[in-house]
Every structure is written in C-alpha cells, then in structure tokens.
Amino acid sequence: MQVVEKFVSINGEGRRCGQLATFIRFAGCNLNCGYCDTAWANDRKVAFDPMTPEEVYAYIKDTQVTNVTLTGGEPLLQQDIGELLELLSQDPQLYVEIETNGSVLLSRFSDLENPPSFTMDYKLPYSGMERMMALDNFEQLTAKDTVKFVSGSLADLEKAKEMIDRYKLTEKTAVFISPIFGEIELETIVDFMKDNQLNGVNMQVQLHKVIWDPNERGV
C-alpha cells in the first residue's frame, strides 16, 4: 500500500470532529477537483512508504488512538484496501472512518462483517468532477455513514439540496455541508440552510484549517 502520511491529530471534520484520530493518507486519486487541498498526494511521482495491511494495522495500534481515518487521495483505489478493512474490522476497539470521493462503488465492500464508516463526498459543480459520481452509492449508505457536500457557490448549495431531497439523505445517513476554504462566506451557507429549512443537515468548517496553516501537512 502506498502511504504518503501517517500521523496522529484531531479530526478536523466528520462525525468525530475534534476527537483524536490516527490518520493514514494514501497516494493517488482518480479525480482532479479544482479545489483539492491534497493534490500533492495525487502526483504520480509523490514519495510514499510501501506498507502491507499488517504494517498499517501495527502502526495504528502503536499510536494507542482508537479513532482511525483512512484518507487520500482515494484510499479505496489501493490494491490491498479490502484486506486492510477486513483486518481493521476485526478489532472491536477501533472506530474506522474511510474518506472516499464518491466515484468508487461502495458495494465492493458490502460483504464486510463490520464495515467502516464511509464519509463519501458528492462532488458539486464547482469541483468539475460531478460527472464522475457513482450515484448507486446513495443506495449503499447507512446510518453509520456520512455524505459530505463541499460547496463553493450558491449553485453548489442548490445542487446539494437537490441531491439531499432526491435521495432523502437525512433519513438514512449523516449529511454535512462544508465550505471550500476561502471561496464562500459561511453566512451564505447558513442563510441558505435557513431559507430552505435544511433540517438534519450539518454545516461544518474544517477545524484543522482554523488551528493550523491551511497548507500545513501532517495535522
């Protein structure tokens, strides 16, 4: 497995925002979003540590932190990701969250006895990648998962609402709207939520970009 970063920090977003987590960041992504804040990890020439699933698991256990975030890039593209998820799922002490970009079919992992919590992006128009979304994934999401809409414009917010309504997302999973850092005012998102009665939707700011420099790595 191609690991470009591994570290302990707080979760900057998601269901366990503000809690300690062990982060494993994998190299490579099949998308090219206009606002990507980890584009360096997607470079074909990026330096990485080759690690087996067993080595990744050993590192996680050594940290003694029970929240685990697998991220990227796109972690579901890693060759041995199924083996790693199977290994992690057998440890009842771990809460495993995997961040995925919405283009990889989650049904590939439906046979896991104890699947991770998927935090799935839906790429909105500002990203330039909406055409790549695997809409069948909406049928796979459960109450332990999350859909994240990263928004940079009013048009993005309108599309997010359309998808929330069409797939009744607040009835089946957690729903978050996050701003593209520096592209949209937070008040705009709040006003949109108020104007459209977006009950059950969470607005979320990337906490790690508030605490540290937005370009800082390993945080």
Buried (B, 14 or more C-beta within 10 A) or exposed (E): BBBBBBEBBBBBBBBBBEEBBBBBBBBBBBBEBEBBBBEBBBEEEBEBBEBEBEBBBEBBBEBEBBBBBBBBBBBBBBEBBBBBBBBBBEBEEBBBBBBBBBBBEBEEBEEEEEBBBBBBBBBBBBBBBBEBBBEEBBEBBEEBBBBBBBBBBEEBBBBBBEBBEEBEBBEBBBBBBBBBBEBBEEEBBEEBBEEBEBEEBBBBBBBBBEEBEEEEEEB
